[in-house]
Amino acid sequence: MKIYNFSPGPACLSNSALNAAGEAAKEYNNSGMSILEMSHRSKEVVSLFEEGTANIKSLLSVPDNYHILWLQGGASTQFAMIPMNLIPKGGSADYIETGAWSSKAIKECAKVSNVNVIGSSKESIYNYIPKNFEQNIDSSYMHITSNNTIYGTQYKKYPKVNNPDGFLVADMSSDILSKPINVSDFGLIYAGAQKNMGPAGVTLVIIRDDLVGKNYSEIPTMLNYETHVKKKSMFNTPPVFSVFVVNETLKWLQSLGGLSEMEKMNERKAQKLYYEIERNSLFKSPIAEEDRSLMNVPFIFTDSSLNDADFLQFCDDRGLKTLKGHRSVGGFRASIYNAMPEVGVDTLIATMQDYETH
């Protein structure tokens, strides 16, 4: 039986990336050694990082005045690292709260600086993206979470920063590489790899060069972006194997035709699934239609007396795994990232139809 993994992260990977990872774990580049054994100072690994960086720049059309960093600590470390590096003493930043991860980013910023929550959808269990908010003209930046893994909302249009000296910061952990973006619209983009880009262990940071080395205060060495820019992500031993798998994912995306083609595939998968949710008498979406994510699709029973566990078992018996909704939302959630094949979505839809009539 074919298994389809709808987990929100760590999530499914392309077969080509998985196959390459298996081979590299045994022997990398005819070196006689596993990539897991190789020094990050070796020419093979340095070349890997250079290739991964070049592939990111190519796929996302990253301008020359941005640095690519491969860091550790997940997106959660960036929650603190960003304000430590980018807010001057006595300064502040604007945050829009659209889910659990942006809420955590707000809490971490508040520990090191002043934070202004200028928009929030918390009162409605984060089922929409706030669009009416007032920015603070003296804030260093505005922070958004581009896609909300738990609640299933996604920015369709990114907000503009009013402060002429300010910039936009985005946590793109769960929709990075799912569509083309204009990197120049952002001062900094960060993304944990384990949702839409690769395995856990590496975090991508794309940072504009004028934001590096501000040194508003004394920052621990490992938490200073300048440290990693100067050493090209090699200040300490980096997550080599994770970067290898990310690079294989980047090559897979290139083979499909790049992010424009990937966006079309993602739109087609999501439209199919949302159509079935609306059509099926048993299910409904709790998310505002204009803000529905193409990556994470939560849905619930129309009748609250129905048993979630029964449907989850029905799916599990058919090879559809990890569809349980987050505990704060309930119901179900299908994470249909880049690597989820369309046939997986088709199988879920057929299962929903079978459940309706069984």
N, C-alpha and C positions, 0 to 999 in steps of 0.2 A: 504493500500500500504506500502510495506517495504521501509524504508528510509535508504540510505547508505550515510554516512558522510565522504566526501573526504577532509575535512578541514586539513590544515597543522598544526593546533594547535590553541587552544585546540582541540584535535583530538578524534577520536572514542576510546572507551574502550571496553574490553571484557564484555559479558553479566554477567559472574560470578562476575567480579569486581563491576559492577553496582548494581547487586542484593545484594551483600554483603554490599555495601555502603548504600543502602536503609535501610537494616535491622539495621546496626550499628548506623545510624542516629536516629533511634527510640530507640534502646536499644542495648548496647554492652556487650557481654559476660555474659548475665543474671545478670547484675549489677543493673538493675532498672534505669539506666541512659543512655542517649545518649552519644556516644563517643564525640559529639560536646561539651558536658558539663564537661567532665572529666579532672581532673588536670593532667598535664604532669608529676607530681611527683607520681601519683598513680601507684600501682604495675601493673595494667592492661596496662597502657600506656608505662611504662618502659619496660614491657615485649614485647609490640608491637614493639618498636624501636629495641630491641635486636633481635627479630625474623626477622624484615625487614633487619637488618644488616647481620644476618646470611644467609638469603636467597640471598642477593646480592653477598656475598662472595662465596656462593655455585654455583650460576649460572654462575658467571664470573671467578670462580677459582682464587679469589683474594689472593695473597700471604700474609703471616702473617705480613710482614713488611709494610703493607699499612693500613691506617685508612679510615673508612667510615664515612662521615659526611652528615647530613641532614640539609640543610641550607635554608635560605629565600633570597629573592631579585632577584631570577631568574639567568640565566646565565649572564645577563647583569652586575650584581654586581661582578661576577667573572672576568669580563674584567679588572676591576681595582684592585681587591683583589689579583689576581695572581702576577702582577708585584710589588705591594706593599710588598708582602711577600717574593718574590723569586728573586728579582734583587737587588744586593748590590748598594750602592751609587756609581755613576759614571759608573755603568755597563749597559748592554744592553741585548736585546732579539731579536731573529729572528722570523719574522712572515711571513706566506704565505697567501696571500689575494685571496680568492676563492669565495667571495660573500659578501652580505650586513653585515652578522654577524661578519665575520672575519675583515671586514673594521671597524666596530664599536669597536672591540677588539683592533685594532691597534690604533685608536684614543684615547681610554682610557689609553692604555699603555703609549702613548706619553705624557700624562698629568703628569705622575709620574716618567718616566724613559726614557731612550733612546731606540728607536725601529728601527729595521732594516727590511724593507719590501724586502725580498730576492727573492720573486716570486709573480707574480700577473697575473690573467687572466682578469683583468678589461677591457682591451682594446677590448676584444671580448665578452663583456657582460657576463663574467664568464661562458662560455660554455665548459670549460675544466679545468682540474687540472694541474697546472704547475709542470713539472718534472725536469726541468733543472734550477738549482739555485746554488749559491755559499754561503755556510754558513760562518758565522764569528766565528772563532775559540775561541774567548773569550766571546761569548754570553752565558748567563746563561741557556737559553732554546730555543727550537724552538716550535712555536705555530701553530697548524693547526685546521681547522674546518672539522671534518671527513665527514660530509654530509651537503650539502648546500640546505636548505629547499626551498629557492626561485628559485634557478637556476637549481636544479636537477642534481648536480654532487656529486660524492662520491669517497673517496679514496678506491681503491681496494688493495693497498699495502701502508703501512705507511712508511714515510721516516725515515732514520736513522740519528741520531745526530752525527756529527763528533767530537765535543768537548768531550774529555773523562770525563770531569766534568759536562757536560751539560746533558739535558734530554728533552724528548718530552712531550709537553702539548697538550691536545686535548679537544676541545668542541665537545661532542658527543650528543648534545641535541636531534637531530632528527634521530639518528640510534643506540643509546644505546640499548642493549639487543636484537638487531635484528640478531645477529650472535655471535659466540664465538670470543673473542679477547685475546691476550696475555697481561695481565695488566702489566707485568714486562717490557714491551717495553716503558712504560710511567712513567714519574715522577708524573703527575697529570692528572686526567680525570675529567671533569665536565659535567653535563647535567641537563638542566631544564626538569622537568617531563612531561610537558603538550603536548609533541608531541608523544612520544613512550612508556611512562612509567606510566603515571597517570594523575591526574588533575594539573592545575596550583597551585602554592603555595609552592612547595618544589623543591630544587635543590640538586642533588646528587653530592658529591665531593669524589673522591678516591685519596688520597694523600700518597706518600711514607713517611715513618716516619722520614727519615733524612732531609726532607724538611720542617719539622715543627719546629717552634721556632728559625728560623735564626735571627730574630730581627735585620735586617740590619738598620732599622730606627724605630722611635716610630710610631706605627700604632694604629689607633683608635681600641678600644677593640673589637668591633663587627666585624672588618675587619681583625682580626688576626686569622689565622688558629689554633694557639696554644690554644686560648680561647675555641674553640669548641671541639678540641681534648680532652683537659683536662676535660671538662664537658660532654663529650659523646653526643654532640649536644643538651644539655639541659641547656646551659648558660642562655638563655631566653626562653620564651614559644615558642616551635616549632610548625610547622604546622601539628598538630596531625592527622586531618582528611585526609589531602593529603597523609601523610605517610601511613595511613591505606589503602587507595585505591592503592597506589603503592605496598604495601605488598600483597594485593589481586591479583594484576597483576603478581607479582613474583610467587605466588602460582599457578596461571593459566599457566604460562610458564613452571613451573615444571611438571604440569599435562600433558602437551603436549609432554614432553620428553626433555625439556631443549633447549638451544640455538642452538644446531646442528640441531634439528628438526625444530625449528623456522626459521633458515636460509634456509632450503630446501623449506619451505612454501613460504617465501618471494621471493626466486629466481623463484619459479614457477609462482607466481602472476605477478611479474615484466616481466618475459619472455613472458607471454601471452599478456600483455598489449603492450609491445614494438613491438611484432610481428604484432599486429593489427595496430599500428600506421604506421609501415612500409608498411603493405599490403594495407591499406585503401587509396584510391586515394585522399581523402580530407585532410589528416593529415600528418604531419611530425614532427620529433623530432629535436630541435635546438642544441642538446647536443652531444658532441664528444662521439662516440659509446663506447669507452673503459672506459669512466668515468661516464656513466649513472647510476643514483641512483636507488637503489631498493626500496627506501622509497618515494621519491617525483618525479613524472613523468610529466614534462611539455611537452606540444605539441601544435602545431599551425596549422592553415590552410595552405595548399599548395598554395591556391589562396587568396591573401590578400584582395580581394574584397568581400569575404564571410563575413557574419555577425556573430561575436562572440556571441552576445546577443541571436541570434536565436538558436544557438546550445545549449547554456546554458539553455534556456527556454525549449528546447526539452528534455534535461536531467532532469531538475527540474520536469517536468510533469511526469517523470518516477521514481521519488524518489531519483534521484542522485543529491546530494546537495554539494555546496561550491566547484565547479570545476573551478571557474574563476581564471585565472593566475594572478600572482602578477603584479601590475601596471607597474613595471619596465621592465617586459618581455612581458606581454600581453598573448593572447591566453588562454590556459587551463592548469590546473595542477591537477593531481590526486595524493593525498597523500595516499599511501597504506601501512600504518604502520602495525605493528604486529597484531593489533586488527581488521583490515579490513578483513572480511572474503573473501575467494576466490570467493564465489558466488557474492559478490559485484563487484569484478573486472569483472567477467563473464557478469554481468548485464551491466556494462559500455561498454564492448566490443560489446555486442549485440546492444546496443543503438547507438554506432558509426556505426555499420553496417547498422542499420535501417536508420540512417541519410544519409548515403551514397546513399541509393536507394530510399528515400522517395520523 
